[in-house]
Amino acid sequence: MPLGGILCAMKRVFKTLSFNRWLRKSAVTDALLCAAVKEMEKGLIDASLGGGVVKKRIAVPGRGKSGGARTLVATNYKHRWFFVFGFEKNVRANINVNELEALQDIAADLLTLGSHHLDEAVTTGKLLEICNEH
């Protein structure tokens, strides 16, 4: 949508189907994910893992951030945020190198999708959109 002669992209936040399967087993909600994106927009990212992948801790009700969930997000830091992997701190400490490389490949694919392709992925159920600025 034009604003002052400049095309502005709207922020959109998605989760992958595999992330959603993990999410259903956790205490993390879509509302907490959207709040996490707002924090990340302010620079509150726990780690940049390279290749468009960042790590963000999510506070789990009753356990806070230190005992909560860890999420890995593919992002361009502007208007596209994709939750691609999640784990509880008490289940595993981190991801391994092979997992990181696979997530970076996924991030590269997701971050090149145009709005039309994202809309199509949501319509077909390949991605789930959890918050946007429409």
C-alpha positions in Angstrom: 0.0 0.0 0.0 1.5 3.4 -1.0 2.4 5.7 1.8 4.1 9.0 0.8 5.0 7.5 -2.5 6.8 4.5 -0.9 5.5 1.0 -1.1 5.2 -0.3 2.5 5.2 -4.0 3.3 3.0 -5.1 6.1 4.3 -7.3 8.9 3.1 -10.8 8.7 3.8 -13.6 11.1 3.5 -17.3 10.3 4.1 -20.7 11.8 5.0 -23.9 9.9 3.0 -27.0 10.2 5.8 -28.8 12.1 6.1 -25.9 14.5 2.4 -25.9 15.0 2.5 -29.7 15.9 5.1 -28.9 18.6 3.1 -25.8 19.7 0.0 -27.9 20.5 2.1 -29.9 23.0 3.5 -26.7 24.7 2.0 -24.0 26.9 2.9 -21.4 24.3 0.0 -19.6 22.5 -0.2 -17.7 19.3 -0.7 -14.5 21.4 2.7 -15.2 23.1 4.3 -15.7 19.7 2.9 -12.4 18.4 4.2 -10.6 21.5 7.6 -12.2 20.9 7.7 -10.7 17.4 7.0 -7.3 18.9 9.9 -7.8 21.2 12.1 -8.9 18.3 11.2 -5.9 16.3 12.7 -3.8 19.2 15.9 -5.8 18.9 15.2 -8.2 21.8 16.6 -11.3 20.1 18.4 -14.0 22.1 20.8 -15.0 19.3 21.3 -14.5 15.6 22.2 -17.9 14.2 22.9 -16.7 10.7 21.1 -17.4 7.4 18.0 -15.5 8.5 17.5 -17.6 11.6 17.2 -16.1 15.1 16.6 -17.7 18.5 13.9 -16.2 20.8 13.0 -17.4 24.3 9.3 -17.4 25.0 8.0 -17.1 28.6 5.8 -20.1 29.5 3.1 -19.2 32.1 4.3 -20.1 35.5 7.9 -20.7 34.4 9.0 -17.5 32.9 11.6 -17.1 30.1 14.5 -18.9 31.7 12.4 -22.1 32.2 10.3 -21.6 29.1 10.4 -22.5 25.4 13.0 -21.7 22.8 11.9 -20.8 19.3 13.8 -20.5 16.1 12.4 -17.9 13.7 13.2 -17.2 10.1 13.1 -13.5 9.5 14.2 -10.6 7.4 13.8 -8.4 10.6 11.2 -6.3 8.9 7.9 -7.6 7.7 8.3 -11.4 7.6 8.5 -13.7 10.6 8.2 -17.5 10.4 8.3 -19.7 13.5 10.0 -22.8 12.2 11.2 -24.8 15.3 10.5 -24.9 19.0 11.7 -26.8 22.0 11.4 -26.8 25.7 14.6 -26.0 27.6 14.0 -29.0 29.9 13.8 -31.3 26.9 17.0 -30.3 25.0 19.7 -27.7 25.4 20.0 -26.6 21.8 20.0 -27.7 18.2 22.9 -29.3 16.4 24.8 -28.1 13.3 22.9 -30.3 10.9 19.6 -29.0 12.2 20.8 -25.4 12.0 21.8 -25.9 8.4 18.4 -27.4 7.5 16.7 -24.5 9.3 18.8 -22.0 7.4 17.8 -23.7 4.1 14.1 -23.5 5.1 14.6 -19.8 6.1 16.1 -19.0 2.7 13.1 -20.6 0.9 10.5 -18.9 3.1 12.1 -15.5 3.0 12.1 -15.4 -0.8 8.3 -16.0 -1.1 6.3 -13.1 -2.4 2.9 -12.0 -0.9 1.0 -14.0 -3.5 2.9 -17.2 -2.7 2.4 -16.6 1.1 -1.3 -16.1 0.6 -1.4 -19.4 -1.4 0.5 -21.2 1.3 -2.0 -20.0 3.9 -5.0 -20.9 1.7 -3.6 -24.5 1.1 -2.7 -24.9 4.8 1.1 -25.2 4.2 1.6 -22.1 6.5 -0.5 -20.8 9.3 -0.7 -17.1 9.7 -1.0 -16.0 13.3 -0.9 -12.2 13.2 -0.6 -9.6 10.5 -1.2 -5.9 10.1 -4.0 -6.2 7.5 
